[in-house]
Amino acid sequence: MKGEFSLLVSYFEHLATSHRSIRHTPDEKHFFRFELEEMLTGMRSGVNYPALILEGYDFNFADEDSDNVHKRVNCAFMLVGKVSDKGDYDEIHTLWDHLEEIGDELIIRILHDKRSRRTDCLAYFSVRSVTGTPLVDMNLIHYGFRYEFQLSWPVSNDIDREVWQDA
């Protein structure tokens, strides 16, 4: 099984489409593959809320007894909403509660899909790796949560002879 970012993107877009509170469609976009700052500064007119934003990832390699190389992938997604009055703390806290609930539901769905083997890119997902952080933008009208988690994908130890001239 080879993990690929494109599989993860497709999976998260499916989550955004399937979740009844997000309801992403090609005509009403709620799913993005950007950093929060880029989305808020460059795409304000095309963003619908709540928005699910899948960030890029970073990774490192782990060598378990030289036979089990894994690519450990650090991932994150954000759930973002917008308030009409940045001084209305009841509205802000209600939004935060709603977005945290959606985020928790997404994590539980990821765990379920991992256990059901719905997609290979989740095979090594562990709910213990999940952390969440509240978000506020500089204009104080966008609020949300950022969820970080870790995946792991096995990497073959075998050299691909098609790639190397001297192998």
N, C-alpha and C positions, 0 to 999 in steps of 0.2 A: 504494500500500500504506500503510495506516494502522496504526501500532503501538498496541496497547492493553494496559494492565496485565492485563486479564481474559484475554487470549490467553496472556500469559506465565504467569499463574497456572495456567491449564488445562494448558499444556505441562509445567510443573514437576510438577503433580499426576500427569500421565501418566508422567513419569520415575520418580516415587516408586512408582507402581503397577507399573511394568515392571521395575525393578531388583530382581534376585533377593535382594539383601541387605536391601533396604528393605521391599518387599512391602506397600505401603500399600493398605488397603481401607476402605470406609465403616465396617466394624465394628471394624477394628484400625487406628487412625489412626497413621500415621507421617509425614504431610505436614501442614504448618501454614503459615499466612500471617501470622505474628506476629514481633515482635521476640523475641529470646531471653529477656529478662527477663520479659516478659508470659507467655510459655509456661511458664517454670519456676515462676513464682509463682502463676499463676492456673489452670493446666491440668494440674498434676502427675498427677492421677489418670487423665487421659485420654490421656497420652502414651505411645507405644510407641517403643522404641529399636531401631535407630538412627532418629532423627527428622530429616527434611529440612524446614527452615524457610526459606521464601522471604520475604525482607524487602520492604518497600515500596521505592520508588526515588526518586531525585532526578534532575533533568535540567537542561540548559541548551540554548540554541540556537546553532547554528553557521551562518554565512552564507558559502557558498563561491561567490564571484563573483556574488552577488545572485540567482542563478538556482537554486541548489541548497541550499535551507534544510533543515537536518537538526535533529532533536531528539536530542541526545546524552543517553542514559539510563544512569545509573550504578545498577547492580543488585548484589544480594548474596544469597547463600544460605548457610545454616549446616547442618552435619551434626553432630548431637549424640548422644552416648551417655552411659551412666551406669555407674559402677563401684560395687561393693559395699563396698570398703575403700579409703578415700582415702589410706591409707598403703602400699598395694600398688602400687609404682611399675612393676613388671613388667606388672600388669594395665592400668595407665594407659597405658603405652607401647604395649602390644598394641592397646588400643582406639584410640589415636591413629593407629597404623599402618593399622588396618582402615578408619577413617573417612577418612583421607587417600587411601587406595586407592579408596574409593567416590567421593570427590570428584573425583579425577582421571578416573575412569571417566565421571562425569557430564559433565565438561568435554569429553572426547573425544566423547561422544555428542552434545552440543550442536554441536560442530564438524561431526560427521558429518551431523546433521539440517540444519544450515545449508547444507552443500554439496549435500545431497539435496533442498533446498527443501521440507522437510516442513512448515514453518510460516513465515509471513511475518515474524513478530516477530524471527526470528534472521537476517534477510537481511544485516545489517551487523555481525554478531558477529565479533570478532577475538580469537583465542586469545592474542595479545600483550597484550591488556588485562587478562588474568586475574592476580589475586594471591590468595594464601592466607595465613591467619594462624591459629595455634593458639588455642583457647578454653579457659578454665577459669572456672567460676562461683565465687561467694563461698563456697559450702559445700564446695567441692572434691570433689563427687561427680559432676558433669557435666563432660564434656570434649568437645572437638570441633574443627572447623575452620570458618572463615568464608572463603568464596570471593567475591571482588568481581570484577565484569566490566562491560564497557561494551557497550551496544547503540546503534544509531543508526537513527532512523526518518525518512524524508523527510517534509517538511511542504509542502503546496501553497502557492505564492505567490499563488494566485488567491483573490479575495474571494468568499465564499459569499453571493450576493445574497439568499438566503432568510433569512439571519441579520441583515442590515443594512437598515434602513428607507431610508437615504439613498444606497444604492449603485446 
